Amino acid sequence: MISHPSIEIRNDEIFLSIRAHPNSSTNKIEVTEFSIDIYVKESANKGKANKSILALISKTYKIPSTSLSISRGLKSRNKIIVLKNQEKDLFLEKVFGKDI
């Protein structure tokens, strides 16, 4: 059962509510019990940070980049990332180290 406020599963899609932090000193993903924050070095200029966010998620969780998209918040720090065709239990284990 999903109990994290930043993750929603509908049908075969996983929706992540994230907070973007462009112009950071490092690329990293911080998952707490209340939020998912993604820090990227790229600026928000011309979608560079968005591309970097998707690349970081893809690399960190070993998800094909073709399975990721931003469904909401292209010009906002608050974004909804959609993961398609992913095994939800396996993804949750990658993110949290265990089922939630």
C-alpha positions as CSV (number, residue, x, y, z in Angstrom):
1,M,0.0,0.0,0.0
2,I,1.4,3.4,-1.0
3,S,1.6,5.8,1.9
4,H,4.1,8.4,0.6
5,P,2.5,11.8,-0.1
6,S,4.7,12.4,-3.2
7,I,3.8,9.1,-5.0
8,E,0.6,8.1,-6.6
9,I,-0.1,5.0,-8.7
10,R,-2.8,5.0,-11.3
11,N,-3.3,2.1,-13.6
12,D,0.2,1.3,-14.9
13,E,1.7,4.7,-14.3
14,I,3.6,6.1,-11.3
15,F,3.2,9.8,-10.6
16,L,5.9,11.6,-8.6
17,S,5.3,15.0,-7.1
18,I,8.7,16.6,-6.8
19,R,10.3,19.9,-5.9
20,A,13.0,21.0,-8.3
21,H,16.1,22.9,-7.2
22,P,18.0,24.2,-10.3
23,N,21.4,25.8,-10.1
24,S,22.5,23.6,-7.2
25,S,26.1,22.7,-6.5
26,T,25.4,19.0,-7.0
27,N,23.0,16.6,-8.7
28,K,21.1,14.6,-6.2
29,I,17.7,13.2,-5.2
30,E,16.6,13.5,-1.6
31,V,13.6,11.4,-0.5
32,T,12.2,12.1,2.9
33,E,9.0,10.8,4.5
34,F,7.2,14.0,3.3
35,S,8.8,15.0,-0.1
36,I,11.0,14.2,-3.0
37,D,13.5,17.0,-3.8
38,I,15.7,16.9,-6.9
39,Y,18.8,19.1,-7.1
40,V,20.4,19.7,-10.4
41,K,23.4,21.8,-11.5
42,E,21.7,23.1,-14.7
43,S,19.8,26.4,-14.8
44,A,16.1,26.5,-15.5
45,N,16.9,28.3,-18.8
46,K,15.4,26.8,-21.9
47,G,14.3,23.5,-20.1
48,K,17.9,22.5,-19.3
49,A,17.0,21.7,-15.6
50,N,14.0,19.7,-16.7
51,K,16.1,17.5,-19.0
52,S,18.7,17.2,-16.2
53,I,16.0,16.1,-13.7
54,L,14.7,13.4,-16.0
55,A,18.3,12.2,-16.8
56,L,19.1,12.0,-13.0
57,I,15.9,10.0,-12.3
58,S,16.7,7.7,-15.2
59,K,20.3,7.2,-14.1
60,T,19.7,6.9,-10.4
61,Y,16.8,4.4,-10.6
62,K,17.9,2.7,-13.8
63,I,14.7,3.6,-15.7
64,P,14.7,4.0,-19.5
65,S,14.5,7.7,-20.3
66,T,11.7,6.9,-22.8
67,S,9.5,5.9,-19.8
68,L,9.8,9.3,-18.1
69,S,8.0,12.6,-18.8
70,I,7.0,15.7,-17.0
71,S,3.2,16.0,-17.1
72,R,2.8,19.2,-15.1
73,G,5.1,22.0,-14.0
74,L,7.4,22.5,-17.0
75,K,8.0,26.1,-15.8
76,S,7.5,25.6,-12.1
77,R,9.6,24.2,-9.3
78,N,6.8,21.9,-8.4
79,K,6.5,19.2,-11.0
80,I,4.6,15.9,-11.7
81,I,6.9,13.3,-13.2
82,V,5.2,10.3,-14.9
83,L,6.9,6.9,-15.0
84,K,5.2,4.6,-17.6
85,N,5.6,0.8,-17.9
86,Q,7.4,0.4,-14.6
87,E,7.0,-2.4,-12.1
88,K,5.7,-0.4,-9.2
89,D,7.0,-2.7,-6.4
90,L,10.5,-2.7,-7.9
91,F,10.5,1.1,-8.3
92,L,9.4,1.6,-4.7
93,E,12.1,-0.7,-3.5
94,K,14.7,1.3,-5.5
95,V,13.5,4.6,-4.0
96,F,12.9,3.6,-0.4
97,G,15.0,0.4,-0.1
98,K,11.8,-1.5,1.0
99,D,8.1,-1.6,0.2
100,I,6.1,1.2,1.7
